[in-house]
């Protein structure tokens, strides 16, 4: 499923750049470099994360919501439904009943704007502990 989504996304992006194939290639190479850098620099951090024993909540600003939704669907798919997932924008989470859905032993993953990513990419529910 992930490769299908990625291929559809790249194909749609190409259609918007069909007159500029060199720019499209540069864009793809840039995206590939970002992912390679993420894996190279954050692999140990990601590997050291405790498993989401109950669920995962993905949150973002409105313009990043599709990425948060795709991440939630991917977690649900990769765990064969054993990990409950939800996603919502920060504003909806803060002002809505969704905030009561976050329980202990859940991951809380925030999709942060670029300038804030260096500060924090993963935010955990404060009540989560290894013994919970």
JOFEN-V798912 format. One record per helix or strand. SS is the DSSP state (A for helix, B for strand). FROM is the first residue (numbers start at 1). TO is the last residue. If there is no record, write none. Layout:
BEGIN
[[SS,FROM,TO] [SS,FROM,TO]]
END
This chain:
BEGIN
[[A,2,16] [A,21,47] [B,55,60] [A,62,78] [B,84,89] [A,90,95] [A,97,101] [B,106,111] [A,114,117] [B,122,124]]
END
